[in-house]
Amino acid sequence: MKLKFLVLMLVLILAGCGSGGDSGGVSGTSTAPAVITEASNKAAYDKAILPLNEIYTRYKDARTVAGATPRIALAAPLSNMQSIKREADALVVAKCLDFAKSMLTGGMLNVNAAYVDFMQQGSSVSFLMNLGNTSFTKFEEEITKQKLCDFSIM
């Protein structure tokens, strides 16, 4: 008797576990995952990339100003560059843009450090600038690869 009861319980448990997942309460129906195409995703891509591109453009402009500023007067342009970097740090992006954002903020960090080193007449200016430029190149490459991303996942 105990063995029959145990077998019955085991069958019920296994039947419940092997149901194939939740079908949303409707049996016999399943939904195919949405296919993301470049054309269907263009508006979402543009909307997701826009804040990153705006910050990057403002940073490049600030960097151009800093590059044309004498060493003794670099404090204000560098302060602006650091402010833009903090803004980029605070930006919330889709999961698939996390790497692009990290390349952008990493590039800003290194370029800002290069300017600080330059102001202090340090020896790491070229090294830090190269690191920053490499990060910016990776950022630019990364955002062009993200046209098939699900931008709704944060």
Buried (B, 14 or more C-beta within 10 A) or exposed (E): EEEEEEEEEEEEEEEEEEEEEEEEEEEEEEEEEEEBEEEEBEEBBEEBBEBBEEBBEBBEEBBEBBEEBEEEEBEEBBEBBBEBBEBBEEBEBBEBBEBBBBBBBBBBBBBBBBBBBBBEEEEBBEBBBEBBBBBBEBBBEBBEEBBEBBBEEE
